[in-house]
C-alpha cells in the first residue's frame, strides 16, 4: 500500500482538529465524528486538551484512502506549543495548511508556514469555514500570496449555495470556464509542459503540472470547504493523494530512523531506510549505545496496535528504549548514521516550582527531569542566588500545561511563583587588550595560562571566536580550549547573570609554561578572561518582545490602544477592528483577562515571539 505522511498545520481555531476528525470519518477510521467543543475528538485525547478545547500535543493517526495509507499528525496551533510543530515537521513529507476563510493568514499560521519552508515540506492550502459570515476565498488566497510569499493555485471554487465545491481540474462545468482558464494560465507561467499545451490543456496535463509544482514547492494548490459540515473533505483527501509526495527510502537497506517525540514510555519515530523488527537491537549514534526494540505499535491517537515490523516511510511508536531523546537517530552499529535533529526553541518565560511537602521535594527533581526529557523546549535550572528550582518554557500557557501535567502524572502537590521572562545581555561597546593570567604554582603540578582578548559587538545573536596568535605562542589545542572556556562564560553576563549574545572574541596573544600549561588551564583562562572583559565592556540588557494582534469592536479600540501604550507597546499597524503592536513579553502576563474587561468580552488577541529589544 502506498503511503502519505502529512501534518495538519494552522493558527489556533482555524479548524485543524475538526478537519482531522472529518478525515477520519470520511475514510472509515471512525464511525462517529467527535467535536472539539464536546471534548470527544480522537486526536485531542489528553484531559487538558479536552478541558481547554485546544490542541496541545501533536497526535498521530492513520487512515486509508484509495489504496493509500495516510499517516496524519494533528499539530497544535497555539504559539506556546510551536516546538511540537517543529519536531513533527522534521519527519513529514507533506502538509495541509488550514486557513480561516474570514481571517485568512494569521500570525501563527505564518509562523508554522516558515517552519515548513525551513524543512522544505510541500504543502496544500485548505481554506476552511467557507460557511462563516464574511468568508472570502479571494481575500484568503490574496493573503497567502502576500503574507507567505507563495504562489497560490486555486483548484476549487465554492458552489453558490455553499453545499459543496466545484473542481476546476477534473471535468469542470462550463459555468466555471473563466476560473479554469485562470488556473491554466497560472500553471503555464511556471511549468514548461503546461505552457506547450496552453491552447487546449487537458485535465491530465494540468493535474501533472500541479503535482510537479507542488513537489518542487514552486506553487501551492488551494482548496476550500467547511470541515464542520463535511464540505470539501473528500476532495482534499483526493488532492493529498494526487499532489503530495510519497515517502522515499529503501525497506531492504540499512536502518535509519529518527525519534521525534517522547510520551511516557513510548517513543515516536519516522523510519527513513531499512526495516525495524520487534526484538531488534539498534544503535543510538548520538549517545553511542545500543537500544532494544521491545514493541512496535501503529498509533491511533491514544490507541496502539502491536505489529511485528515497520519499514521505510512508516511513522510508528516503539517501546523499550531506555535513554533516547527527541532528535536521536537509530541505525545499525555497522552502518551508523546521525541525522540532523529538530532544534528546540529557546525558553522565554520561567516560573519557580516548589513542592508542598518534604517528600515531594525529594521527588521533584526526577519528576521535572522526566518532564523535560519528553518536552525538549522545557528547561530546568536552579537559581544560584535563591536556590529555587526554575522551570522555563515558551510561554505562560506552556508552563501552565507543563505544571498541570506534572501534577497529573506524578501526584505531586506543587506551587508556582509569578512568571518571569528570560533576559539577554548584549555587548554595546567592546574592549581590547584584556589580559588574564591564570597561574597556580604552589608546588607539584601547577596551572599556567595567559590570554589576551579583544571583545567586539556582533550582529545577530551569535558568538564568533577567532585567533590572531602567531609564532606558535599558543598551540592549537590550547586555542580550542580558550574558545571552550569563552563559550562557558556566555552563560552568565555581568548585568544580572543572563546569557550573553551578539559578540565576537579574538585571542590576540598569550603565554605558556613548558610544564604547567594544559588545556584545563587555558580553558579556565578563557572563561575567567572573558568574564573580566565583559565587566570592562559596555553591555545592554535585552528583554523578549512579542508581536500582538488584537481584534476588537471599533468602539473599544481607543481603550485597547491606551492599554497597549501602558504596557510599553509600539503599534505597528492599525485597521478598522485590529491593532498590531510589539509588546514586551513581561507585560502580557494576564493580558487576556484585561482585554476581555476593556472590550466587554468581545476582544481577542494572538501573539508570537518577535525577538529581543533593549529593556526600558
N, C-alpha and C positions, 0 to 999 in steps of 0.2 A: 504494500500500500504506500502510495506517495504521501509526503509529509509537508506541512507548512508550520513553521514556528513563528508565531507573531504575538505582539503585545498590543494591548488596548491602552492608548495614551490620551490624556486630556487634562484640562483645567477641572478643578473641583466643581461638581454639579453639572457637568456637561452631558452626563448620561452614560458614562463608561460601563458602570456595573449593570445598569438596566439593559444596555446593548448586549453585554456578555450573557446575561440571563436569557434574553430573547434568542441569541445564537444557540445556546444550549437547548432551548425548547425547539427551535426550528430544525435542529439536527437530530432530535430524538434522544439527546443525552439526558434530559429530564422530561417528565411528563406533566409538570405543572410549573408555571413561572412564579418565582418569588418576587417580592417587592422590597425596594430599599426602605421605604417608609414603614413597612411592617417588620423589618428585620428578618426576612425569610429568604434572602438571596443565597445562592450556592457559594459564591466567592467571598462575600463578607460574612465569614463564619465566626470570626473572633467576637467574644462578648462585647469588647469595646467598640468594634466596628458597628455592631447592631445597636448599641446604646447611642452612639454618636451619629449614626446614619451616614458615615463616610468610609471610604476605603483607606485603611492604614497600612496593611501588609500586602505585598504582591502575592497573588494567589494563582496557582496553575491549574488548568482544567484541560481536558481533551474531549474531542468530539469528532465525528466522521461526516464528511460532506462530499458526495460524488466521487467516491473511491479515493478520497484524501483523508488522512488523519490531520486534524488541526490541533496543535498544541498552543493554547492561548494562555497568556499571562495578563490578568487584570491588575493594573498598576494604580497606586494612589495618585490622586490629583492635587492634594494639598502640598504646598511648598515645603512644609516641615518634614515630609517623607520622600523628598526627591531622591535621596540616596537609594531607596528601594527601586525607584525607576532606573537609576544609573546602573545598578547591578543587573537588572533584568535586561536592559538594552544591550548589555555586553554579550548576551548569549542568544539574542533574537536574530532571525533572518529578515524579518519584515515587521511592519506595524500598521495599525489603523489609528489614525489621529482623529479624535472626535471633537467637533466644534459645535457650540450652541448657535442655532440659526439666527438668534436675535443678537447675541453678544459678539459673534464672530471670534476672532483670535483674542484670547485673554492672556494675562501675564504668565500664568503657569503653563498654558498650552504653548506659549512661545518658548519658555524655558526648556520644556521637555523636547520640543522640536530641535532646539540647538544641541541637546544631548544626542538625539538621534543622528543629527548631522555629524557629530564627532565620531560616532561609531559606524557611519556610512550605512545606515539602515534605510532601505527603500520603504516608502510609505504610500498608503491610500488615505485620503481625507474623507471623512463621513460627516456631513453637515446634519446634525441631529435636531430634533424638536422643531421640525418644519410645521407642526400643528400649533405652535405658540403664536399668540397675537404679536404682530411685529416681526415675524420671521421673514428673512430676506436672503434668499440664496445668493443673489448677485452681490449684495454687500458683504456677505461672509466670504465669498470667493475673492473679492477685491481685497479684503483684509488679509487673506492668505498670501496674495500676490505682494502686497506692500509690506506687511509686518514680518513675513517669514522669508522674503526674497525668493519665493518659489514660483514656478510656472504651473498654474492650475489648469487641468484639462477636465472640463465639465462633461461627465459621461451620462448624466441623467437630468431630467427636469421634473418637478412635481406635477401631478395632474391638477387640473383646475379645482376639483373638489377635495383635493388632498387625500383621496382614497388610495393612492398608490403613486408610483413613479414611472416615467417613460424612459426607456433605454434608447440612447442615441447611437449606440454602436451596432446592435444586432436588430435588423429589420425595423428601423424606426418608422412610424407612420408619417404620412405626408404633412400632417399638421405641425411637425417639429423640423421640417426641412431646413429652415434657416439656422436653427441651433445645431443641427447635424453638420451643415456646411461650415459653420464657425469652428466646430471641433476639428473637422478635416483640415482646415487652413492652419489652425494652431499646431496640429501634429506635423503637417507638411513642413512647417518652418524649422522643425527640429530633426526630422527623420528623412533621409535621402530616398528610401524606397517608397515612402508615402508621397513624397514630392513627385516622384516619377508617375504616380497614379492619380495625381490631384484632379485630373479632368473627370475621372469616373472611378472613385476609390471604392473598392469592395469592403464589405464588413470584415473579411479575414485580414486584408492588408491593414486596415485601421486597427483592429484588435492586436495584431502582431506588433505594429509600431508602438502602440500604447504600452505593451509589455516591455519592449526594448527600452523605451524612455523611462519607464518606472524602475527597471532593474539598474539602469545607469544613473538614476537619480537626477535626470535632466528635467523631469516633469513629475507632477503629482496628479493622479486621477482623483476626481472629486465626485463623490456620490452623495445622495441626500435621502432623508427619510424621517421617520418618527419612531424610534425604537419602542417606546411605551405602547404604541398602537400597532406594533409589528409591521410597520410600513418601511420597505426598503431593506429589510434584514436579509432575506434570501438573496436579493440582488447583490448585497455586499459580500455574502459568502461566495457567490459566483466570481466576483471580482478578486477576492483573496486567492482563489484557486487559479484564476486566469492570469493575474498580473504580479503577484508577489513571488519571490524566489523559493525554490526548493533548497533544502539544506544540502551542502556538499559533504565530502568525506567518504572514506573507503571502509566499509564494515570489516573487510579482511585485513586491514592494515594494523599497525601498532596502535595501542590505545592512547588516546589523548582526550582528556575531559577536564572541564573547568567547573569548580564549585562556585555557585553564585549566591547561595542563600543557606543559612543555617536556621533551623527552627526546632528547638528541643533536641531530641536525639536523631533528628532527620537532617540530612544534607541534600540540597537540591543541586543537580549538576546537568550540564549540557555535554553530550559526547560528540566530539568533532571527528574522531577517527577511531577505527577499531570496534571491538565488541567487548562489553563487560558482562561477566557471568557471576552469578551468586557463588560466593566462596573464593573468588579471585583475590590474590594479593597484589596490590597496586603500589606504585611509588609516588610519594608526595615530593616532587622535585624541589619545591621551595624549602621544606623543612628537612629534606634529606632522610626520610624514614619510610618504612613500609606501613601500609594500612590494609586491613582486610574488609572485603565487601561481605557483610553478613546477610543483607537482604537488598533486593532491588524492587522498587514499587512504582507502579503507574499512579499518578496523582490526579485526584478529582477534588480539588479544594482541600477539605479536611478528611476526605476518604482516600484510602490507599488500597491497591490491589497488588499482591505479590506476583512477580514474574521472575523467570529464571535468567533472563538475559536482556540486554539493551544494546543497540547498535548505533553507529554513526548517524547523527541527526536527531536522536532522541533526547528529550528532556525528562528526567526521572528523579526520584528521590532514592537515597540509599541509607542504610543503617549499618552501624558497626564501626564507622570512622571515629578515631579517638582524638586526634589533635589537629585536624584540618581546620581551615578558616575560610571565610568568603574570599575568593580570589585564588585559592590553592589549585594547582594543576596536578592532575592524576595521570600517570603514564606508566610505562613499564620500566623496570630498573635498567634493562639492557639498552633501551632507547629513551632516555629521559628527555622531557620537553618542559619548558617553562613558558606559559602563555602570559600575556600582559593582563594584570588583574585590574578590575574596576577601581577607580580612585575614590576613596572615601572623602566626602566633603568635610571641610573644616568646621568644627563646632563653633557656634556663635553665642550661645546662652548657657549659663551654668546655674545650678541650684545646689545648696548644701543639703546633704541627705544624712539623716541621723536615725538610728534605731531607738525605739522607746524603752527597750529592756536591755539588761547586760547580756543576756543570752543572745538576743537579736544582734547586738553589736558585734559579737563574735562571728555570727553567720553572715553579716552584711557584706564584708569584702568578697567572699566567694560568690555570693548571690549577684553582686554587681559585676564580677568578672564574667560570670555566665551571661549576663545581660549584654555586656559589651562584645562578647565573643559572637553572639547572634547578630548584633547590630553594630558594624564597624564605625558607624557615624557617631556613636556614643563614646565618650571618653571619661575615664575616672582618674582623679588625682587627689592628692592630699595637700591642702593649703599649708605652706611651710610656717606661716605665722600663727594661724588659729588652730591648726591640727584638724580642721573639718574635712570631711570627705566631700568632694565636689563632683557632681555628675554634669557633664557638658553635652549639649546636643544642638540640633539645627534650629530650634525654636521653642517657644513656650509650650505649644501643644505637643511637640515631640517629647519633651521632658515629662509632661503630664501623663502621656501614654506609657512612657517607659517606667515611671514610678508606679503607676497602677498595675502594670504587668508584673513588676517586682512583687507587689503585694499579692496579686492573684496566684502567681506561680510558686511562691515560697511561703506564703502565710505570714511574712514579716510585717510587723507594725512599724512604719517609718514616718517621719515628719520631714518636711522640706522647708527651706528658707525662701526668701524672696528671690526671684530670678535676677541674675546679673549677667551683663554682656561681657564678651571676651574682647579686651582691648589689644591693640598692637602698638609697637613703638617703631618709628622710622627715623633714620638719620637725615637731618636737615642740613647740617654743616659738618663736614668731615674734619679729620685731623691727620697730620703726617708726622713721621719720625718718632712714633711712640715706642720706646724701648722697654722691654720687660725682661728681667733676669730671674730665671728660676734656678736657684742654686741651693742645694742641700748637701754639704760636705762636712759631715760630723764624724767621720771615721767609718770605715767599711765602705760598702757600695754606696756611692753618692748619686746625686742627680744634678745635671748641669745643662742648661739650655738658655740661650739668649736669642730673642727675636726682636726685630724692628718692623713695625706695622704701619701702613697707611690705611685710613678708612675714608671712603667717599660715598656719597649717595648714589643709588642705582635706581633707574626707572623700573617700575613694577614692584612686585612683592618678593622677588627672588634674592638669591645670595650668590655672589661670584668671588672666587678666590684665585689669585694669580701669584706667581713668584718671579721676581726680577733678580734674585740672588745669582751672582756669577762667581766663577773661580772655585766652585765646589765648597764654599764656606758653610753651606748647609746641605748635606746629602739628600738625595731624592726621597729616601724613605722617611727622613725627618720632616721634609716639606709636607708630605702626605699626613704625617702626624699633626703638624701645626694646623692644617686645614680641618682635620677631625676635631681638634680642640676648639677651633673657632666656631664650628657648627654647634658644638655643645654650648658655647657661651650665648648663642642666639636664643636659647630657651627662656632667658630671663633678662630683660633690659633694666637699666638703672632708674627709669621713671616710676616703675611700680611692679617690676618683676614680670612684665608682659613679654610675649615673643617679639623679637626684633626682626623687621623685614626691610627690604629695599636698601641693601648696602653691598659695597664691594670692598674686599680686603686684599691688600697687596703686601706680601712679605718681601721687604726690600733688602734686608741684611740679617745676619745672625752670627752666633759663635758656638763652637762645640768644644768639648773636652775629650782628650784621647781615651779616657777611661770611664768618666761619669756621665757622658751623654748617652741618651737612649730615646727610643720612640715614646716611651712613657713620659720622659722629662719634657720633650718638645710638645707633646700633646697638652700637658699641663701648662706649658708656656703659652701655647696658642690660646687656650681657654682663658687664663688669667690676663694675658696680654690684651686680648680683645675686650675683656671687661674693663680694663684700665682705659683703653682707647675710647670706649663708649661713654665712660664717665667724663672724659675730656671733650667729647664731641657735643654738638647740639642735637637733641632728639625731639621729636614731636609725637604727642600722644594721638593715636587714631582710634575712632570708635566705629563699630559696624553700623551701616545705614541700610534702609530698605526702600524700595520703590513701592509706594502705596497708591492704589487706585480706589477711590471712594465713589460709590454710586448712591445717589440720594435725590429726593424730590427737589426741584429747583428752588422752592421756597425755604429750604433748610440749608442751602449751600453756604449762605453767609455764616451760619453757626459752625458749619463744617470747616470753612476756611479759617475762622478765628481760632478754632480748637487746634487745627494743624499748625498755625503760627505759634500758638502757645507751646506746642511740642517741638519747636525749633524746625518745623518742616519748611522746605523750599518747594513751592508749587512750580511744576514744570509744564503742566498742561491743564486747561480748564475748558469744559464744554457745558452744554445746557444742563446736564444732570450728572456729570462725572468730573472728578478732580484727581489729578495725578501729582504726587509730591514725593520728594526724597526726605525721609524722616529718620532720625536716629533710632536704632532698634530699641534702645532702652526706654524710649518714650512711647513704645507701642504696647507695653505690658498693660493689660486691662483695657485696651482701646476699644474692643468690640462692645463692651457694655456701655462705655462712654458715648460711642457713636449711636447706639440704639437710643440712648437718652436724648442726645442732641437732635435726632431725626424722628423722634416719636415712634421708634421701632421700625422705620421704613428704610433705613440706610444699611448698606453692606459694604465691605471692603475686601480687597485682596492685596497681598504683599509678596514681594520676592526680594532676595538679597541683592544689594546694589554695591557691594564692596565696602571700603572703609573711607572715612573722611576725617580731617582734623577735628579733634574734640573741642567743644566750646570751653 
